[in-house]
Amino acid sequence: DGSTSCTSTACEKTVCEIGRVLEVVRGTEEQCCPQHTCMPEALPLIKGAAAPPCPSAKLAECGEFQEMKTITGPDNCPRYVCECVSTCPLREPAPVLDAGEELVTVTKGCCSTQVKQCKPENCPKQEKCADYLEAKVNLETRDACCPQFVCELPQDKCIYTMKNVEVGTTSVKNIGETWSDGPCESCSCEAGVGSKGGQSKTPESVCSVTRCDLSSKTRNEVSYVMSNTTVPGECCAVFSKIACKTGEAGNQLIKQIGETWKSSSDLCKTLSCVSKEAAGTHYYL
């Protein structure tokens, strides 16, 4: 005899968390086991009513070592999210390090990376500029971890190298400053005169030399033996008479102080070389 046997399918029961309600997924109502989804209480589906349209999904802006994936949100609408890549790429060869740089491993994010980090305390020491020079950053290295400096002449000061005393010593002088290079040369730092185009010239050192008056010495040398004395700090020597001359030019005799002699033109006349003092100066006749 024919017989009838029946089987029943047990549908999986979905339990929603607090704050969500169980709703039938549209289009599965006629199935033996309709599909269900948990929806926020604020957005329950009205049975028999059309589901509201899903908003346009906005593409996600993923970071390094992330990839964009699509998921279904609690409103049963697709969304784009960023997730870490399943496999991190192989590390690239270590970059060339410049002075002061170190290679540091950064573990933040999806995959660890190695980056160059500047450590100014590791920069090599540079030689200091001479006192009269200014240190300026080399523009080609201003963005480097360890900028290089070049020593340049200051544009608003005079640079002077001594020629007479302390020979070879170089110093910086401000505009308007005066100084001496030995007892006979005085100098000053003068502002540069503007050139065509409106640009001012670099200041320059202007020096003048004291010329000593030797006319008195030249006149007295005809009749006297002259001696010169140089006073420390003074430019011009002090000349004094130390002996007398007698006779014609080219055939003169030297007579010391205290000597006497007969005049060649008048035998009755006796001459003597004596020292006379007037106002602190010695004269010889």
C-alpha positions, 0 to 999 in steps of 0.5 A, a space after each residue: 500500500 502506498 504511504 505518505 511520509 513527511 519531513 520538517 525543516 527546523 529554521 535557525 532562530 536569530 536572536 538580536 542584541 539589545 537595541 535591535 529588532 528582528 526583521 524579515 529580509 525583503 524577498 525571502 518571505 515565501 521561503 521555508 525559512 525566511 532570512 532575518 536581519 537585526 535592524 536598529 529599533 529606530 529603523 524597523 521595517 513595516 511588514 508589507 511596506 517597501 524598504 527605503 532606498 539605500 543611500 549612495 555609498 561613499 568610497 573610503 579613503 584608505 591609508 598605507 597598507 590598507 585595502 577597501 572592502 564592501 560590507 553590509 551595514 545594520 540598515 542592510 545597505 552596502 558600505 565601504 570600509 578600510 581593512 589592513 592588507 592580509 600580507 605586508 609587502 617585503 621591505 625595500 632595501 635600506 635607504 642611504 643615510 646622510 649625516 646625522 640620520 638614523 634608520 628607525 622602525 615604525 610599528 604603528 599602522 598595518 605594517 611596520 616600516 623603516 623611516 629615516 630620522 634626523 638626530 642633530 646631536 649626531 651631526 659632525 662638528 664643523 670648524 668655527 669661522 675666524 672671528 672676523 667672518 660670519 657663519 652662513 648656511 649653505 643654501 644647498 644644504 639648508 633642508 638637510 639634517 646637518 646643514 653645512 655652514 660657510 664662512 663669509 665676510 660680513 657685508 656691513 663691516 670693514 675687514 682690516 689686516 694690520 701692515 705695520 704693527 701686529 702684522 697679519 692680524 685681521 679684525 672686524 671694524 664697525 662703520 665709523 670706527 677708527 684705529 691706528 696701524 702704527 704711529 704714522 698711519 690712522 684708519 677709519 671704516 667708511 660706509 660704502 657709497 651707493 652704486 648704480 641700481 640702488 645697491 650699496 657697496 661694502 664698507 671699506 677701510 680708509 687710511 692716511 699716513 702722517 708725513 713728517 716735516 724734514 725741512 728744518 733737519 735739511 737746513 740744519 744739516 748744512 752747519 751741524 751734525 744732526 741726531 734723531 730720537 724716536 719717541 715711542 708712540 710718536 710718528 715723527 722723530 725729534 732732531 737735535 744738533 750734536 756737533 758743528 761743521 766748519 769749512 766749505 761744503 764737500 770739505 767740511 770738518 766736524 767740531 765737537 761741543 767744546 772745541 775751538 778753532 781759528 776762522 779760515 777767513 779771519 785768523 784773528 777770529 776764534 770760533 767755538 762749538 758750544 751748546 746753547 739752551 733756549 726754551 728747553 731746546 739745545 742749539 749749537 753754534 
